[in-house]
Amino acid sequence: WLNIVTKKIESILRKRKVPILVGGTGLYFKALVDGLVQIPDIPIILRKRIRKYHKTIGQKKFYSELLKLDPKVNNFIFENDSQRSIRAYEVKTFSKKSLYDWIKNTKSKFDPDLFEKFFIHPSKDFLLRQINLRVNNMFKKGVKQEVKEFSKLNIRSDLSSNKVIGIQEIKDHLVKKLTLVEVKNLIQIRTRQY
């Protein structure tokens, strides 16, 4: 995404026009303004070994080991953040460079003054109506079948794709732990909290 949009922005700027980007998550905008960290690929064998080690000793001890390996991540990664702790351990072990340094030394391809940020803040009532409509529309369009198909992929529960709002709630509904009304309410609440 970043490479595609960078080329498009550069093309628009060469024409002396103003590129306007709308929507997306904060991560997209952050990647443009701050750059995207270019960490080398970590071999899967090493990643599996580190994840197994984490699972064996638990997050609390693993975090202590991480701080011994890479003290720079102290106050940069929270003690209970297992996903980032594992990633920092992998990066330091493989690259011999702190995840902190990788991130700190990342720069945007653009001058930061090039960007103007506008935040559109709709009323709470409008936002709640839109969230409710979206959740109902998801179910009309077959989100339960999507979650069934996703579940067949057997993706590890600790990966971020399993933390998408609605995945666990719909899984619970499919095994009759929650009613459809409860699932929709929980998804609406979690979306509002996001």
N, C-alpha and C positions, 0 to 999 in steps of 0.2 A: 504494500500500500504506500509506504513512505517514498519508495523510489518512483512509483507512478505519479504520485501527486507532486513530488519535487520537480520532475520533468515538466509537468503541466504548468506549475507555477512559473518556472523559468521561461517557458514558452510564452505565457501571458505577459510576463514582465518585459520580455524582449519586444513585444508589440506595444509597449508603453501603456498597457491596460492594468486594471486593478483586479487581482484574483480575489474572489470571495468564497470562503469555505463555510458551509453551514451544516450543523448537526454532527452526529457522531459522538463518541465518548471523549472524555477529557484526555484519555491516553493518546488519541490521534493528534489532538492539538498540542499536547506536551511533546510528542515526538517531533512535530514541526518546529516548535519554538525552542526546545532544549536539545533536540537530537535523540537518536535511538542508540542505545548501548550496543556495541559490536563485539560481544563476547564470543570467543571461538566455541565451536560445537564440542560438547563434553562427550567422550566415548560412552556408549550405553553400558558397557561393562563396569566402568567406574561409577556411573550414576546408580546402577543397581546395587553395587557394593556399598555405597554410601547410604542409600535408602534402607538397605538391610541393617546396617549398623545403627541408623537412627531408630528403626523399629525395635531393635534389640535393647538399646539402652534407654530409650524414651527421650522426649523432647527436653526435659530439664537438664539431664546429663549431657545430651547432645549439644545443647546451647553452650554449656560450660566448656566442652571440648572445642566448639567453634571459636569461642573467645580466646582460647589458648592458641589455636591455629591462626586466627585472624582477629587480633584485638581491635582493629579499626571498625569492625561492625558493631561494637558496643555503642549503644545509643543510636544506632542506625537501623538495627533490626530488633524488634521487640522479642523478649524472651519466649513468649508463647506462640510466635509466628513460625510454625514448623516448615511451611513451604519455603519461605525466604531463607530460613536457617539452612535448610538442605541445599538450596541453590547457592548460597554463599560458600558453604563447605565444598561443594563441587567445583565452583569457580576457583577458589583459592588452591585447592588440591591440584587441579589440572593446570591452571595458568600460572600458578605461583604469585598471582597478583590479587589483591583484595577486591571484592565486589564493590566496595566503597570507592576504590580508586577508578575502577572501570566506569562507574556511574559519574563520579566527580569530573573525570577527564573527557566526558562526552560533550560534544558541542553540536549546535545546529548548523546546517548548511546555509542558513539564512541569517542576516542581521536581525537581532531581536527587535529592533526599532521598526522593522518592516510590518510587524503585526499590530493590528488594533483588535482588541477583544471586546466583544459585546455579550452580555449575559441577559437573556430574555427570561424574565421571572413572571410566569403566569400566576393568576390568583390560585389559592389553595383549592377552592371549589371547582374551578375549571380543571385543574390537574387531577383531582380525585375522580371527576367524571370521565376524563380521558383514560385514566388507569383502569377504571371499572369496565369501560367499553373495550379496551384492549384485551383485558383478561377474558371477557365473554367471547370476544372475537377469536382469541386463541383456541378456545374449546370448540367453537363452531368450525374452525378450519382444521381440526384434527390433532391438537397438541397431545392428546392421550396416546394416539398411535405413534407419534414422533418419539415420545418418551419410551414406549415399548421397544421401538427399533433401537433407540439409543442404549437401552438397558442390555440388549443383545450383544453390544460391542464389548461388554465386560471391562469397561474403563475403570482403573483403580479409583477407589472412593476418595483418596486424598488429592486427586488432581482437580484443578480449578474448573474443568468442564462439568464436574459433578456438583459444583457449588452454584450453578446458574439458578437464579430465582425460579422456583416452580418445579424443578426436577425432582427433588426429594418429596415434595408435597404430592405430586402426581404419582410417583412411585408408591407412596403410602396409600393413595386412593385406589390404585390398581390392585393392591393386596387387601383392600377393604378395611384399612385402618382409619381412613377418613372418608366422609361423605363428599359429594361433589361441591356442595355449598361450603363446607369447611375448607376444602382445597382452594376454591376461588377466593374466599375471605383471607386465607393465609398468604396467597400469592399477592393479593391486593395490598395487604399490610406490609409485606416484605418489600414490595415495589415502592410504597410510600416511604419506607425507612431508607431506601437506597438514595 
